[in-house]
Amino acid sequence: MFPSSPSRLTACAVALLACLAGCAPMPPAQQPLPQRDLAGAQLSASIHLAREGWPDARWWSAFGDPQLDALMAQALQAAPTLQVAASRIDAARSTLQQQHAADGFGVDLNAATNRQRYSSNGLFPAPIGGSIYNETTLQAQASYDFDWWGLHRAQIAAALGEVNARKADYAQAERSLSAAVAGSYFNLQDEWARLDSVRKLIGVQETLLQDSKRRVAQGLASIDLQHRADASLADSRRLAADLDAQASREREALRALLGDNGDALADLKPRPLPDVAASLPSTLGMELLARRADLQAARWRVEASLSRIDAARAAFYPDINLKAFFGVDSLALGDLLTAGSRTFFVGPALSLPLFDSGRLQARLGAERVAHDGMIADYNQAVVNAVRDVAQEGATLQGLEHQLTQQAQMEQAASALLGSAQRKFDHGLTDRASVLDAQTGLLRQQESGLQLRGRQLQTEIALTKALGGGFRQEPSQPPVTALATPLAPGQTQTQ
């Protein structure tokens, strides 16, 4: 007589408890590192710019430079750095597909045939021993993993988190590339502008040198005047040679950013440096998290590490699968498809981890340590993000003050030149005074170009620090503390 239904349920419950009690012991969870919260991240009250706001997705178009727009489009289409980032997304997607494939049903079709002679002195006596038999088997096999403890679900979630992290890495690569292209382009334009200014200065200094030679020859000045003019001219020529070399180097750097396209810079022309004021948001907080692709990538990796911990914890519980096969098996090929050759099997399979020399414990411990490392990376990325914005904002604010003073110096130099020219026109001074005043103005203009170039580079760096136009709505913040041990069939709260 079979036992009653309650008795069978009791027996199953006892068996299940025995299985769970026999599992390998799970080490207790340690308190992980705390995770930084960006909600309260703000800039110092002393850092503020005239304009407020975040950069647009195509932030470089604000400069109004068609050459830069064309270079940026080419770089974002074919740059090797983006191809590397795209290949990493594909690799992460392949891993995700593998994890999906490991979940659920699996069906295989197996066919085999063999010819075997059994030993006359072996296990089987005659007439089997000493005879040769052919055997043919054709089977369809199926298996299903119920994933009671969420092992496959956690592995899929971890793989999906890595895919999202790789996508954020790609966005970060785009922002870094666009900032590098704009920075290199405006470096080149700045060097060309400074080189043009220095060449004008050289022309004035050459005239001044000829004037000093004439005055020395007429006994109106000492030879020291000529030596000073000669030294100033040589110094300007040295600066022109240095700027020319820097422009050549910058051109090659820009070419490399575009994927080494030899024709990309063929028609590149000097253009005036743009005058576009940068903007800085009045508050940062969670908006900075949404706009920094590197922070998004770090957060996704924290969440993926939590899923890997779930998978490592689920491995401590018994694995119950359902396996079945149906097919035909016959010693005679002619009887293979007859009803008597049918064979089938249906039954559960249980895998129970008991003693594994600490491999499961070591794996879980390694995942927990890796999780702490991911949180530490995220925390450092948060600190770096706020620092980058603060430093570039403070630098830009200081440069704006310097440019204000520089403009006043150029105004004074221009007024001095106008005064010298008027005096010369009325015969109250010589030509050298006009040339000296003109030299002073050109030097101030060259200094102004140098400052404007620094300001442009800082504006680009600030744009990159603010995310470069990237924006993604942040998901629920990742859990910073591991939950209590999982109950059967549960996964870690995300």
PyMOL commands that set and color helices and strands:
alter all, ss='L'
color gray80, all
select helices_A, chain A and resi 5-21+38-40+59-63+66-78+80-101+151-217+223-257+285-291+293-314+333-335+339-341+359-425+431-465
alter helices_A, ss='H'
color red, helices_A
select strands_A, chain A and resi 104-117+132-145+319-330+342-351
alter strands_A, ss='S'
color yellow, strands_A
deselect
rebuild
show_as cartoon
